[in-house]
Amino acid sequence: MKRSVLTRYRVMAYVTAVMLLVLCACMIFKYGFDKGEGLTLVVSQVHGVLYIIYLIFAFDLGSKAKWPFGKLLWVLVSGTIPTAAFFVERNVAREVEPLITDGSPVTAKA
């Protein structure tokens, strides 16, 4: 597996997790203080698009790492639980790191 597969998953995991925290803050302001309704709408739509990209990258990583369905499902759902993606990303990176090939060309010996 190439390092780029893990890198793009890690980037999207962090971006999605941060946007989910921003969305939670916007929801608190919207429903708790009745302010920021327009901002909440924009942040929720941006988070939705980023989450879809996260799902694609996480599924790609899971299929290349040959994860069982339960693990793949947990990684996919972790993008919907505030702060969970930070912890899941760290565990996934630690687990997948040994599977990464260095990408250098292999020379055949006669």
Summary of the structure (lengths in Angstrom):
residues: 110
radius of gyration: 17.5
end to end distance: 26.6
largest distance: 74.2
contacts: 294
relative contact order: 0.19
helix: 80%
strand: 0%
